[in-house]
């Protein structure tokens, strides 16, 4: 049931694989962050500042958010396809979500990577 190839990333089975792979990556990155946060002796403001001073941690969190956006996009896409049958409304919601995600990604990269 591929309606628009621009919004369906290579069909249903490939999307299913992307969804599972991105979930695995999210578990890995969240586990990495939790492991590092447990290593901190005393959690206070300065500990958080020190944690986010590392470009490695900021990069990992940026990757985590990008994978989360990708994972969420696939899920929301299937919900919209299943429940919104009006083609005009369907495409409008896609464009609004796409625009908002692009803005969020731009601000995320600018903020976390301190560009």
Buried (B, 14 or more C-beta within 10 A) or exposed (E): EEEEEEBBBEEEEEBEEBBEEBEEBBEEBEEEBEEBEEEEEEEEEEEEEEBEEEEEBBEBBBEBBBBBBBBEBBEBBBEBBEEBEEEEEBBEBBEEBEEEBEEEBEEBBEEBEEE
